[in-house]
Amino acid sequence: MEITLNLDSTGLPQPPPHLNKKEQSDIDIVGSKIRTEHYMLPALTPSDSHDELYKDADVTDCVLLPRTFWLPSGAAPANNFERIAKSVFDFHLRDKKLASCVDHSTSGAEWWCQVRPSPPSGRYAATDNTSGLSKEGVVFHYDKDEDLNEMSGIHVFPHVSTVTYLTDLGAPTVILDRFVDSIQGGGSTQSNGGVVEKGVISYPAGGKHVCFDGRSLHAVVACFKSKSLDEELEGYAKSLGEPEKNRGSAIRRGRRITFLVNVWVNYKPIGVERWDNSGAFHLSGESVGEEEKNSGVDKIYEELFDGVKKEEMSTVVLNKSLNNAKEGESFSFSIGSDEEITFTDIPLSEIQKNEVGGTCHVEFGSNGCTLKTAAAVPLTKKQKTNDNV
């Protein structure tokens, strides 16, 4: 099998030679370092109207299906998850300066779902029954062309990785300012002895969308919550009260459900194919006739980003050193079999104040820790889109 790769030194696919050379550098606008932002998408706030999406998440979590799916750039979506994937892809490539840098024949959105806890036949329940990952977390990893990496050890990364939360529960996504040392070989993290200097901790909120550099190390980390998922689920079940008409839909919302999209520019991961609508598994919102399409059915998922902008962060500076502070806690996490990431003296109690859907940017320095935080407040469609991404 012969593959021609056109990558930069960090593993990002580059424009093919036939595109406008003078604008090739613009491709880096999509994937610049420390580019982590979050938005609220009111159209995806958990409700009975999204009941079919929650069912679809169970379907795509099935261990019998591929891990991820492909939506080619410019293709007409055939179901609701493809509609959301297209909205995400188009939003992150909306900058007109990128137009001459994108080969649409090899660009597209790679999408998939994660459900915690998994259904009995779910991928995570089926693959891990002992470590707790099927309930809570996802180990630290890099989004990449998984098949190519397994075959050759080469890392090829998406320009943008994204997480869209469909429910309010579960552990936060943790994104670190850490790339691999070399795109070929082991995938070691950059220097600093594995100690974390900068990171983002994003707590789930239904309708919240987080985007970050596709080369960044990230995970779902349960220990940054004050409650376990079991405790969250118990509280959620009590909040439902007596049985009601839509209780089934409400129970489906009582899980951590995320929809993930990797934005690939000028590259298609090996072995990732489009959802097969002709197969035994079906998703909601499959292609319909023009009359139904024009009636606005499913249109909400094609216009998710209309009129939203990124939320502003507020800054909290902890002026004292946390080296000996009681509230400073340390955590270590494995990456693969022989590497480790360490969070030293993290102000966990301060961070957990944001755990109801908030986002916390953490930066460690010699004089203490700086936190930039934002609450998960839905934005109205009257607000203009901020294109300065």
Short mmCIF file of the C-alpha atoms (twelve columns), coordinates in Angstrom:
data_MODEL
# 
_entry.id   MODEL 
# 
loop_
_atom_site.group_PDB 
_atom_site.id 
_atom_site.type_symbol 
_atom_site.label_atom_id 
_atom_site.label_alt_id 
_atom_site.label_comp_id 
_atom_site.label_asym_id 
_atom_site.label_seq_id 
_atom_site.Cartn_x 
_atom_site.Cartn_y 
_atom_site.Cartn_z 
_atom_site.pdbx_PDB_model_num 
ATOM 1   C CA . MET A 1   0.000   0.000  0.000  1 
ATOM 2   C CA . GLU A 2   1.547   3.297  -1.103 1 
ATOM 3   C CA . ILE A 3   0.420   6.624  0.385  1 
ATOM 4   C CA . THR A 4   1.698   10.087 -0.530 1 
ATOM 5   C CA . LEU A 5   1.649   12.501 2.400  1 
ATOM 6   C CA . ASN A 6   1.914   16.280 2.166  1 
ATOM 7   C CA . LEU A 7   2.442   17.359 5.780  1 
ATOM 8   C CA . ASP A 8   4.165   20.132 7.685  1 
ATOM 9   C CA . SER A 9   6.614   19.340 10.491 1 
ATOM 10  C CA . THR A 10  3.794   19.074 13.061 1 
ATOM 11  C CA . GLY A 11  1.672   16.563 11.159 1 
ATOM 12  C CA . LEU A 12  -0.888  18.928 9.623  1 
ATOM 13  C CA . PRO A 13  -1.933  18.154 6.024  1 
ATOM 14  C CA . GLN A 14  -0.988  20.934 3.597  1 
ATOM 15  C CA . PRO A 15  -2.574  22.259 0.376  1 
ATOM 16  C CA . PRO A 16  -1.727  20.335 -2.801 1 
ATOM 17  C CA . PRO A 17  0.722   22.028 -5.213 1 
ATOM 18  C CA . HIS A 18  -1.965  22.972 -7.740 1 
ATOM 19  C CA . LEU A 19  -3.632  25.375 -5.287 1 
ATOM 20  C CA . ASN A 20  -2.647  29.028 -4.939 1 
ATOM 21  C CA . LYS A 21  0.841   28.939 -3.387 1 
ATOM 22  C CA . LYS A 22  0.826   32.484 -2.065 1 
ATOM 23  C CA . GLU A 23  -2.030  31.616 0.289  1 
ATOM 24  C CA . GLN A 24  -0.831  28.218 1.481  1 
ATOM 25  C CA . SER A 25  0.264   29.729 4.799  1 
ATOM 26  C CA . ASP A 26  -3.371  30.624 5.477  1 
ATOM 27  C CA . ILE A 27  -4.045  26.961 6.203  1 
ATOM 28  C CA . ASP A 28  -2.432  27.500 9.615  1 
ATOM 29  C CA . ILE A 29  -5.247  29.856 10.583 1 
ATOM 30  C CA . VAL A 30  -7.404  26.813 11.224 1 
ATOM 31  C CA . GLY A 31  -4.949  24.990 13.463 1 
ATOM 32  C CA . SER A 32  -2.809  27.469 15.377 1 
ATOM 33  C CA . LYS A 33  -1.524  26.531 18.818 1 
ATOM 34  C CA . ILE A 34  -3.483  27.497 21.958 1 
ATOM 35  C CA . ARG A 35  -6.653  27.875 19.950 1 
ATOM 36  C CA . THR A 36  -9.316  26.611 22.313 1 
ATOM 37  C CA . GLU A 37  -12.724 28.276 22.218 1 
ATOM 38  C CA . HIS A 38  -16.257 27.443 23.235 1 
ATOM 39  C CA . TYR A 39  -19.706 28.444 22.062 1 
ATOM 40  C CA . MET A 40  -23.263 27.788 23.189 1 
ATOM 41  C CA . LEU A 41  -25.682 26.453 20.577 1 
ATOM 42  C CA . PRO A 42  -29.209 27.055 21.928 1 
ATOM 43  C CA . ALA A 43  -30.677 24.828 19.218 1 
ATOM 44  C CA . LEU A 44  -29.065 21.790 20.926 1 
ATOM 45  C CA . THR A 45  -30.212 22.480 24.494 1 
ATOM 46  C CA . PRO A 46  -31.449 19.115 25.865 1 
ATOM 47  C CA . SER A 47  -35.178 18.623 25.290 1 
ATOM 48  C CA . ASP A 48  -37.745 16.126 24.075 1 
ATOM 49  C CA . SER A 49  -37.334 17.522 20.571 1 
ATOM 50  C CA . HIS A 50  -33.905 15.879 20.355 1 
ATOM 51  C CA . ASP A 51  -35.138 12.466 21.464 1 
ATOM 52  C CA . GLU A 52  -34.236 10.915 18.104 1 
ATOM 53  C CA . LEU A 53  -30.676 12.241 18.376 1 
ATOM 54  C CA . TYR A 54  -30.232 10.529 21.749 1 
ATOM 55  C CA . LYS A 55  -31.455 7.254  20.236 1 
ATOM 56  C CA . ASP A 56  -29.101 7.735  17.277 1 
ATOM 57  C CA . ALA A 57  -26.205 8.189  19.685 1 
ATOM 58  C CA . ASP A 58  -26.940 4.719  21.089 1 
ATOM 59  C CA . VAL A 59  -26.941 3.311  17.561 1 
ATOM 60  C CA . THR A 60  -23.585 4.812  16.544 1 
ATOM 61  C CA . ASP A 61  -22.034 3.718  19.850 1 
ATOM 62  C CA . CYS A 62  -22.660 0.094  18.853 1 
ATOM 63  C CA . VAL A 63  -19.535 -2.067 18.915 1 
ATOM 64  C CA . LEU A 64  -20.607 -3.707 15.627 1 
ATOM 65  C CA . LEU A 65  -20.146 -0.441 13.728 1 
ATOM 66  C CA . PRO A 66  -17.007 1.487  12.708 1 
ATOM 67  C CA . ARG A 67  -15.594 3.829  15.327 1 
ATOM 68  C CA . THR A 68  -15.962 6.968  13.191 1 
ATOM 69  C CA . PHE A 69  -17.689 8.096  9.989  1 
ATOM 70  C CA . TRP A 70  -16.850 10.466 7.115  1 
ATOM 71  C CA . LEU A 71  -18.805 13.312 5.539  1 
ATOM 72  C CA . PRO A 72  -17.069 14.660 2.413  1 
ATOM 73  C CA . SER A 73  -16.738 18.413 2.033  1 
ATOM 74  C CA . GLY A 74  -19.656 19.753 0.041  1 
ATOM 75  C CA . ALA A 75  -21.730 16.566 0.287  1 
ATOM 76  C CA . ALA A 76  -25.441 16.848 1.024  1 
ATOM 77  C CA . PRO A 77  -26.162 15.491 4.536  1 
ATOM 78  C CA . ALA A 78  -28.330 12.373 4.621  1 
ATOM 79  C CA . ASN A 79  -29.216 12.266 8.345  1 
ATOM 80  C CA . ASN A 80  -29.216 14.539 11.373 1 
ATOM 81  C CA . PHE A 81  -25.740 13.651 12.608 1 
ATOM 82  C CA . GLU A 82  -24.384 14.431 9.148  1 
ATOM 83  C CA . ARG A 83  -26.256 17.748 9.274  1 
ATOM 84  C CA . ILE A 84  -24.561 18.642 12.544 1 
ATOM 85  C CA . ALA A 85  -21.174 17.487 11.212 1 
ATOM 86  C CA . LYS A 86  -21.610 19.691 8.142  1 
ATOM 87  C CA . SER A 87  -22.551 22.681 10.329 1 
ATOM 88  C CA . VAL A 88  -19.391 22.175 12.388 1 
ATOM 89  C CA . PHE A 89  -17.176 21.722 9.326  1 
ATOM 90  C CA . ASP A 90  -18.559 24.770 7.524  1 
ATOM 91  C CA . PHE A 91  -18.336 26.942 10.635 1 
ATOM 92  C CA . HIS A 92  -14.669 26.225 11.212 1 
ATOM 93  C CA . LEU A 93  -13.779 26.751 7.559  1 
ATOM 94  C CA . ARG A 94  -15.854 29.898 7.110  1 
ATOM 95  C CA . ASP A 95  -12.805 32.176 6.753  1 
ATOM 96  C CA . LYS A 96  -12.696 33.187 3.080  1 
ATOM 97  C CA . LYS A 97  -8.886  33.298 3.124  1 
ATOM 98  C CA . LEU A 98  -8.908  29.510 3.291  1 
ATOM 99  C CA . ALA A 99  -10.929 29.076 0.113  1 
ATOM 100 C CA . SER A 100 -7.925  28.699 -2.182 1 
ATOM 101 C CA . CYS A 101 -6.181  26.339 0.262  1 
ATOM 102 C CA . VAL A 102 -8.839  23.658 0.517  1 
ATOM 103 C CA . ASP A 103 -9.005  20.679 -1.822 1 
ATOM 104 C CA . HIS A 104 -12.635 19.672 -1.358 1 
ATOM 105 C CA . SER A 105 -12.051 16.266 -2.920 1 
ATOM 106 C CA . THR A 106 -9.929  15.254 0.091  1 
ATOM 107 C CA . SER A 107 -11.422 17.430 2.869  1 
ATOM 108 C CA . GLY A 108 -14.297 16.618 5.150  1 
ATOM 109 C CA . ALA A 109 -15.659 15.934 8.626  1 
ATOM 110 C CA . GLU A 110 -14.900 12.788 10.618 1 
ATOM 111 C CA . TRP A 111 -17.683 12.304 13.185 1 
ATOM 112 C CA . TRP A 112 -18.706 9.911  15.942 1 
ATOM 113 C CA . CYS A 113 -20.592 9.721  19.269 1 
ATOM 114 C CA . GLN A 114 -19.628 8.824  22.814 1 
ATOM 115 C CA . VAL A 115 -22.208 7.747  25.375 1 
ATOM 116 C CA . ARG A 116 -21.432 7.372  29.099 1 
ATOM 117 C CA . PRO A 117 -22.493 5.033  30.505 1 
ATOM 118 C CA . SER A 118 -22.649 3.021  27.313 1 
ATOM 119 C CA . PRO A 119 -25.707 0.958  26.394 1 
ATOM 120 C CA . PRO A 120 -25.208 -2.783 27.055 1 
ATOM 121 C CA . SER A 121 -24.125 -3.299 23.444 1 
ATOM 122 C CA . GLY A 122 -22.152 -0.081 23.353 1 
ATOM 123 C CA . ARG A 123 -18.553 0.224  22.233 1 
ATOM 124 C CA . TYR A 124 -17.149 1.390  25.587 1 
ATOM 125 C CA . ALA A 125 -19.127 -1.014 27.737 1 
ATOM 126 C CA . ALA A 126 -18.016 -3.838 25.457 1 
ATOM 127 C CA . THR A 127 -14.324 -2.958 25.457 1 
ATOM 128 C CA . ASP A 128 -13.668 -2.009 29.069 1 
ATOM 129 C CA . ASN A 129 -15.531 -3.497 32.006 1 
ATOM 130 C CA . THR A 130 -12.841 -3.147 34.660 1 
ATOM 131 C CA . SER A 131 -11.130 0.263  34.574 1 
ATOM 132 C CA . GLY A 132 -14.267 2.407  34.842 1 
ATOM 133 C CA . LEU A 133 -13.688 4.078  31.480 1 
ATOM 134 C CA . SER A 134 -16.981 2.707  30.181 1 
ATOM 135 C CA . LYS A 135 -18.697 4.888  32.785 1 
ATOM 136 C CA . GLU A 136 -16.632 8.002  33.164 1 
ATOM 137 C CA . GLY A 137 -13.494 8.828  31.247 1 
ATOM 138 C CA . VAL A 138 -11.406 8.660  28.106 1 
ATOM 139 C CA . VAL A 139 -7.632  8.308  28.435 1 
ATOM 140 C CA . PHE A 140 -5.285  11.061 27.239 1 
ATOM 141 C CA . HIS A 141 -4.751  10.740 23.515 1 
ATOM 142 C CA . TYR A 142 -4.257  12.578 20.223 1 
ATOM 143 C CA . ASP A 143 -6.881  12.642 17.485 1 
ATOM 144 C CA . LYS A 144 -5.153  11.320 14.379 1 
ATOM 145 C CA . ASP A 145 -5.470  9.001  11.415 1 
ATOM 146 C CA . GLU A 146 -5.721  5.905  13.605 1 
ATOM 147 C CA . ASP A 147 -5.236  3.279  10.886 1 
ATOM 148 C CA . LEU A 148 -2.206  5.029  9.386  1 
ATOM 149 C CA . ASN A 149 -0.648  5.412  12.825 1 
ATOM 150 C CA . GLU A 150 -1.191  1.741  13.597 1 
ATOM 151 C CA . MET A 151 0.364   0.663  10.298 1 
ATOM 152 C CA . SER A 152 3.310   3.064  10.148 1 
ATOM 153 C CA . GLY A 153 3.689   5.006  13.406 1 
ATOM 154 C CA . ILE A 154 3.152   8.279  11.514 1 
ATOM 155 C CA . HIS A 155 0.941   10.918 13.109 1 
ATOM 156 C CA . VAL A 156 -1.372  12.871 10.808 1 
ATOM 157 C CA . PHE A 157 -3.663  15.258 12.665 1 
ATOM 158 C CA . PRO A 158 -6.937  17.040 11.880 1 
ATOM 159 C CA . HIS A 159 -6.750  20.824 11.772 1 
ATOM 160 C CA . VAL A 160 -9.543  21.188 14.321 1 
ATOM 161 C CA . SER A 161 -10.969 18.803 16.908 1 
ATOM 162 C CA . THR A 162 -14.401 19.540 18.349 1 
ATOM 163 C CA . VAL A 163 -16.738 18.336 21.092 1 
ATOM 164 C CA . THR A 164 -20.448 19.169 21.132 1 
ATOM 165 C CA . TYR A 165 -22.225 18.191 24.347 1 
ATOM 166 C CA . LEU A 166 -25.767 16.913 23.852 1 
ATOM 167 C CA . THR A 167 -26.482 16.530 27.598 1 
ATOM 168 C CA . ASP A 168 -25.499 18.208 30.869 1 
ATOM 169 C CA . LEU A 169 -23.918 15.343 32.811 1 
ATOM 170 C CA . GLY A 170 -20.519 13.716 33.110 1 
ATOM 171 C CA . ALA A 171 -16.811 14.343 33.384 1 
ATOM 172 C CA . PRO A 172 -15.040 17.345 31.819 1 
ATOM 173 C CA . THR A 173 -12.983 17.387 28.654 1 
ATOM 174 C CA . VAL A 174 -9.383  18.338 29.440 1 
ATOM 175 C CA . ILE A 175 -7.260  19.806 26.623 1 
ATOM 176 C CA . LEU A 176 -3.536  20.446 27.072 1 
ATOM 177 C CA . ASP A 177 -1.009  22.644 25.302 1 
ATOM 178 C CA . ARG A 178 1.015   19.577 24.387 1 
ATOM 179 C CA . PHE A 179 1.933   18.208 20.945 1 
ATOM 180 C CA . VAL A 180 3.958   15.171 19.941 1 
ATOM 181 C CA . ASP A 181 7.742   15.572 19.632 1 
ATOM 182 C CA . SER A 182 7.873   13.887 16.255 1 
ATOM 183 C CA . ILE A 183 5.123   12.985 13.811 1 
ATOM 184 C CA . GLN A 184 6.830   9.651  13.180 1 
ATOM 185 C CA . GLY A 185 7.450   7.156  15.927 1 
ATOM 186 C CA . GLY A 186 6.327   7.005  19.514 1 
ATOM 187 C CA . GLY A 187 4.335   10.204 19.809 1 
ATOM 188 C CA . SER A 188 6.124   11.459 22.923 1 
ATOM 189 C CA . THR A 189 4.853   14.699 24.374 1 
ATOM 190 C CA . GLN A 190 6.927   17.847 24.215 1 
ATOM 191 C CA . SER A 191 9.486   18.588 26.901 1 
ATOM 192 C CA . ASN A 192 8.906   19.964 30.435 1 
ATOM 193 C CA . GLY A 193 9.142   16.502 31.945 1 
ATOM 194 C CA . GLY A 194 5.461   15.781 31.443 1 
ATOM 195 C CA . VAL A 195 4.405   18.603 33.789 1 
ATOM 196 C CA . VAL A 196 1.323   20.498 32.649 1 
ATOM 197 C CA . GLU A 197 1.805   24.256 32.210 1 
ATOM 198 C CA . LYS A 198 -1.394  25.186 30.358 1 
ATOM 199 C CA . GLY A 199 -4.709  23.460 29.910 1 
ATOM 200 C CA . VAL A 200 -8.441  23.844 29.458 1 
ATOM 201 C CA . ILE A 201 -11.078 22.063 31.535 1 
ATOM 202 C CA . SER A 202 -14.509 22.059 29.882 1 
ATOM 203 C CA . TYR A 203 -17.500 20.799 31.853 1 
ATOM 204 C CA . PRO A 204 -20.496 19.435 29.920 1 
ATOM 205 C CA . ALA A 205 -23.559 21.550 29.169 1 
ATOM 206 C CA . GLY A 206 -26.117 20.542 26.585 1 
ATOM 207 C CA . GLY A 207 -25.574 22.624 23.450 1 
ATOM 208 C CA . LYS A 208 -22.024 23.618 24.351 1 
ATOM 209 C CA . HIS A 209 -19.478 23.400 21.529 1 
ATOM 210 C CA . VAL A 210 -15.728 23.290 22.182 1 
ATOM 211 C CA . CYS A 211 -13.079 23.485 19.474 1 
ATOM 212 C CA . PHE A 212 -9.321  23.126 19.814 1 
ATOM 213 C CA . ASP A 213 -6.161  22.495 17.855 1 
ATOM 214 C CA . GLY A 214 -6.337  19.009 16.364 1 
ATOM 215 C CA . ARG A 215 -2.747  18.295 17.451 1 
ATOM 216 C CA . SER A 216 -3.488  18.793 21.169 1 
ATOM 217 C CA . LEU A 217 -3.364  16.101 23.832 1 
ATOM 218 C CA . HIS A 218 -6.786  15.670 25.459 1 
ATOM 219 C CA . ALA A 219 -8.945  13.354 27.570 1 
ATOM 220 C CA . VAL A 220 -12.125 13.047 29.613 1 
ATOM 221 C CA . VAL A 221 -11.039 13.218 33.259 1 
ATOM 222 C CA . ALA A 222 -13.442 12.182 36.010 1 
ATOM 223 C CA . CYS A 223 -11.369 13.250 39.024 1 
ATOM 224 C CA . PHE A 224 -11.893 16.942 38.233 1 
ATOM 225 C CA . LYS A 225 -15.550 16.605 39.239 1 
ATOM 226 C CA . SER A 226 -16.826 16.868 42.800 1 
ATOM 227 C CA . LYS A 227 -19.356 14.080 42.177 1 
ATOM 228 C CA . SER A 228 -19.062 10.708 40.489 1 
ATOM 229 C CA . LEU A 229 -21.281 9.916  37.525 1 
ATOM 230 C CA . ASP A 230 -23.246 7.526  39.758 1 
ATOM 231 C CA . GLU A 231 -23.994 10.385 42.155 1 
ATOM 232 C CA . GLU A 232 -24.936 12.669 39.268 1 
ATOM 233 C CA . LEU A 233 -27.263 10.037 37.832 1 
ATOM 234 C CA . GLU A 234 -28.876 9.458  41.233 1 
ATOM 235 C CA . GLY A 235 -29.540 13.177 41.623 1 
ATOM 236 C CA . TYR A 236 -30.846 13.406 38.078 1 
ATOM 237 C CA . ALA A 237 -33.232 10.480 38.601 1 
ATOM 238 C CA . LYS A 238 -34.633 12.137 41.740 1 
ATOM 239 C CA . SER A 239 -35.163 15.391 39.850 1 
ATOM 240 C CA . LEU A 240 -37.474 13.598 37.403 1 
ATOM 241 C CA . GLY A 241 -40.093 13.082 40.084 1 
ATOM 242 C CA . GLU A 242 -43.143 11.013 39.297 1 
ATOM 243 C CA . PRO A 243 -43.459 9.206  35.938 1 
ATOM 244 C CA . GLU A 244 -44.576 11.527 33.195 1 
ATOM 245 C CA . LYS A 245 -45.409 11.410 29.520 1 
ATOM 246 C CA . ASN A 246 -41.866 12.046 28.270 1 
ATOM 247 C CA . ARG A 247 -39.961 10.292 31.027 1 
ATOM 248 C CA . GLY A 248 -38.266 7.946  28.528 1 
ATOM 249 C CA . SER A 249 -36.736 10.883 26.691 1 
ATOM 250 C CA . ALA A 250 -35.678 12.466 29.981 1 
ATOM 251 C CA . ILE A 251 -33.900 9.290  31.074 1 
ATOM 252 C CA . ARG A 252 -32.002 9.183  27.783 1 
ATOM 253 C CA . ARG A 253 -30.769 12.703 28.578 1 
ATOM 254 C CA . GLY A 254 -29.455 11.442 31.923 1 
ATOM 255 C CA . ARG A 255 -26.118 10.367 30.420 1 
ATOM 256 C CA . ARG A 256 -22.972 12.024 29.110 1 
ATOM 257 C CA . ILE A 257 -23.608 12.163 25.357 1 
ATOM 258 C CA . THR A 258 -21.158 13.959 23.107 1 
ATOM 259 C CA . PHE A 259 -21.004 14.405 19.356 1 
ATOM 260 C CA . LEU A 260 -17.454 14.720 18.081 1 
ATOM 261 C CA . VAL A 261 -16.193 16.097 14.789 1 
ATOM 262 C CA . ASN A 262 -12.631 16.289 13.486 1 
ATOM 263 C CA . VAL A 263 -12.206 18.857 10.727 1 
ATOM 264 C CA . TRP A 264 -9.820  17.454 8.104  1 
ATOM 265 C CA . VAL A 265 -8.436  19.826 5.465  1 
ATOM 266 C CA . ASN A 266 -6.747  18.297 2.380  1 
ATOM 267 C CA . TYR A 267 -6.690  14.823 3.887  1 
ATOM 268 C CA . LYS A 268 -9.035  11.867 4.396  1 
ATOM 269 C CA . PRO A 269 -8.153  9.345  7.125  1 
ATOM 270 C CA . ILE A 270 -7.596  5.798  5.899  1 
ATOM 271 C CA . GLY A 271 -10.542 3.469  6.341  1 
ATOM 272 C CA . VAL A 272 -13.041 6.104  7.495  1 
ATOM 273 C CA . GLU A 273 -16.134 5.863  5.319  1 
ATOM 274 C CA . ARG A 274 -19.519 7.500  5.121  1 
ATOM 275 C CA . TRP A 275 -22.520 6.237  7.082  1 
ATOM 276 C CA . ASP A 276 -24.334 3.597  5.018  1 
ATOM 277 C CA . ASN A 277 -28.020 4.511  4.971  1 
ATOM 278 C CA . SER A 278 -28.810 1.308  3.110  1 
ATOM 279 C CA . GLY A 279 -27.563 -0.904 5.929  1 
ATOM 280 C CA . ALA A 280 -29.339 -2.476 8.886  1 
ATOM 281 C CA . PHE A 281 -28.764 0.562  11.123 1 
ATOM 282 C CA . HIS A 282 -30.703 3.739  10.419 1 
ATOM 283 C CA . LEU A 283 -30.385 7.268  11.790 1 
ATOM 284 C CA . SER A 284 -33.074 9.902  12.109 1 
ATOM 285 C CA . GLY A 285 -33.563 12.601 9.509  1 
ATOM 286 C CA . GLU A 286 -32.525 10.515 6.522  1 
ATOM 287 C CA . SER A 287 -32.829 12.133 3.105  1 
ATOM 288 C CA . VAL A 288 -36.365 13.202 2.361  1 
ATOM 289 C CA . GLY A 289 -38.254 14.615 -0.611 1 
ATOM 290 C CA . GLU A 290 -38.008 18.265 -1.566 1 
ATOM 291 C CA . GLU A 291 -41.457 19.090 -0.179 1 
ATOM 292 C CA . GLU A 292 -40.582 17.861 3.314  1 
ATOM 293 C CA . LYS A 293 -37.088 19.296 3.100  1 
ATOM 294 C CA . ASN A 294 -38.395 22.739 2.265  1 
ATOM 295 C CA . SER A 295 -40.815 22.627 5.184  1 
ATOM 296 C CA . GLY A 296 -37.937 23.170 7.581  1 
ATOM 297 C CA . VAL A 297 -37.728 19.613 8.922  1 
ATOM 298 C CA . ASP A 298 -34.199 19.067 10.327 1 
ATOM 299 C CA . LYS A 299 -33.134 22.528 9.149  1 
ATOM 300 C CA . ILE A 300 -32.272 23.437 12.730 1 
ATOM 301 C CA . TYR A 301 -29.246 21.134 12.557 1 
ATOM 302 C CA . GLU A 302 -27.988 22.801 9.386  1 
ATOM 303 C CA . GLU A 303 -28.007 26.277 10.943 1 
ATOM 304 C CA . LEU A 304 -26.602 25.570 14.397 1 
ATOM 305 C CA . PHE A 305 -24.092 28.405 14.327 1 
ATOM 306 C CA . ASP A 306 -26.383 31.126 13.017 1 
ATOM 307 C CA . GLY A 307 -25.899 34.215 15.153 1 
ATOM 308 C CA . VAL A 308 -23.695 32.763 17.897 1 
ATOM 309 C CA . LYS A 309 -20.306 33.957 19.048 1 
ATOM 310 C CA . LYS A 310 -17.659 32.696 21.402 1 
ATOM 311 C CA . GLU A 311 -18.175 33.535 25.053 1 
ATOM 312 C CA . GLU A 312 -15.837 35.949 26.792 1 
ATOM 313 C CA . MET A 313 -13.578 34.666 29.549 1 
ATOM 314 C CA . SER A 314 -13.126 36.337 32.943 1 
ATOM 315 C CA . THR A 315 -9.782  36.086 34.730 1 
ATOM 316 C CA . VAL A 316 -9.125  35.040 38.319 1 
ATOM 317 C CA . VAL A 317 -5.545  35.229 39.563 1 
ATOM 318 C CA . LEU A 318 -4.503  33.190 42.576 1 
ATOM 319 C CA . ASN A 319 -1.605  35.355 43.728 1 
ATOM 320 C CA . LYS A 320 -0.082  32.995 46.242 1 
ATOM 321 C CA . SER A 321 2.116   30.093 45.293 1 
ATOM 322 C CA . LEU A 322 0.305   26.788 45.506 1 
ATOM 323 C CA . ASN A 323 3.436   24.754 46.116 1 
ATOM 324 C CA . ASN A 324 2.558   24.210 49.762 1 
ATOM 325 C CA . ALA A 325 -1.099  25.212 49.731 1 
ATOM 326 C CA . LYS A 326 -3.590  22.752 51.131 1 
ATOM 327 C CA . GLU A 327 -5.921  23.239 48.200 1 
ATOM 328 C CA . GLY A 328 -3.211  22.399 45.672 1 
ATOM 329 C CA . GLU A 329 -3.711  18.827 44.473 1 
ATOM 330 C CA . SER A 330 -1.580  16.782 42.075 1 
ATOM 331 C CA . PHE A 331 -2.657  14.168 39.555 1 
ATOM 332 C CA . SER A 332 -0.798  11.907 37.138 1 
ATOM 333 C CA . PHE A 333 -2.205  10.256 34.036 1 
ATOM 334 C CA . SER A 334 -0.732  7.715  31.659 1 
ATOM 335 C CA . ILE A 335 -0.316  8.278  27.930 1 
ATOM 336 C CA . GLY A 336 0.183   4.941  26.293 1 
ATOM 337 C CA . SER A 337 2.302   2.449  28.209 1 
ATOM 338 C CA . ASP A 338 5.429   4.395  29.119 1 
ATOM 339 C CA . GLU A 339 4.572   8.100  29.346 1 
ATOM 340 C CA . GLU A 340 2.885   10.180 31.996 1 
ATOM 341 C CA . ILE A 341 1.308   13.623 32.314 1 
ATOM 342 C CA . THR A 342 1.376   15.346 35.717 1 
ATOM 343 C CA . PHE A 343 -0.821  18.143 37.049 1 
ATOM 344 C CA . THR A 344 1.024   19.726 39.995 1 
ATOM 345 C CA . ASP A 345 -0.622  21.827 42.711 1 
ATOM 346 C CA . ILE A 346 -3.860  22.308 40.827 1 
ATOM 347 C CA . PRO A 347 -6.471  24.470 42.660 1 
ATOM 348 C CA . LEU A 348 -9.201  21.869 42.334 1 
ATOM 349 C CA . SER A 349 -11.722 23.621 44.597 1 
ATOM 350 C CA . GLU A 350 -11.498 26.785 42.474 1 
ATOM 351 C CA . ILE A 351 -11.839 24.851 39.228 1 
ATOM 352 C CA . GLN A 352 -14.830 22.866 40.474 1 
ATOM 353 C CA . LYS A 353 -16.766 26.103 40.970 1 
ATOM 354 C CA . ASN A 354 -17.186 26.019 37.181 1 
ATOM 355 C CA . GLU A 355 -18.332 22.423 36.890 1 
ATOM 356 C CA . VAL A 356 -21.939 23.216 36.011 1 
ATOM 357 C CA . GLY A 357 -21.207 23.595 32.319 1 
ATOM 358 C CA . GLY A 358 -18.386 26.110 32.707 1 
ATOM 359 C CA . THR A 359 -14.944 26.283 31.109 1 
ATOM 360 C CA . CYS A 360 -11.676 26.964 32.887 1 
ATOM 361 C CA . HIS A 361 -8.350  27.899 31.277 1 
ATOM 362 C CA . VAL A 362 -5.483  27.037 33.636 1 
ATOM 363 C CA . GLU A 363 -1.946  28.413 33.446 1 
ATOM 364 C CA . PHE A 364 0.724   27.609 35.994 1 
ATOM 365 C CA . GLY A 365 3.566   30.001 36.787 1 
ATOM 366 C CA . SER A 366 6.210   30.678 39.435 1 
ATOM 367 C CA . ASN A 367 3.846   32.955 41.391 1 
ATOM 368 C CA . GLY A 368 0.802   30.760 41.353 1 
ATOM 369 C CA . CYS A 369 -2.001  29.843 39.024 1 
ATOM 370 C CA . THR A 370 -4.078  31.967 36.640 1 
ATOM 371 C CA . LEU A 371 -7.633  30.888 35.866 1 
ATOM 372 C CA . LYS A 372 -9.764  32.253 33.037 1 
ATOM 373 C CA . THR A 373 -13.346 31.103 33.331 1 
ATOM 374 C CA . ALA A 374 -16.660 31.363 31.511 1 
ATOM 375 C CA . ALA A 375 -20.102 30.160 32.511 1 
ATOM 376 C CA . ALA A 376 -22.250 28.170 30.112 1 
ATOM 377 C CA . VAL A 377 -24.900 30.774 29.278 1 
ATOM 378 C CA . PRO A 378 -26.936 30.250 26.092 1 
ATOM 379 C CA . LEU A 379 -26.461 32.918 23.450 1 
ATOM 380 C CA . THR A 380 -29.305 34.386 21.443 1 
ATOM 381 C CA . LYS A 381 -29.550 34.390 17.670 1 
ATOM 382 C CA . LYS A 382 -29.533 38.190 17.737 1 
ATOM 383 C CA . GLN A 383 -25.829 38.167 18.552 1 
ATOM 384 C CA . LYS A 384 -23.556 38.294 15.549 1 
ATOM 385 C CA . THR A 385 -21.072 35.551 14.775 1 
ATOM 386 C CA . ASN A 386 -17.524 36.378 15.796 1 
ATOM 387 C CA . ASP A 387 -15.357 35.453 12.810 1 
ATOM 388 C CA . ASN A 388 -12.041 36.209 14.498 1 
ATOM 389 C CA . VAL A 389 -11.240 32.602 15.287 1 
# 
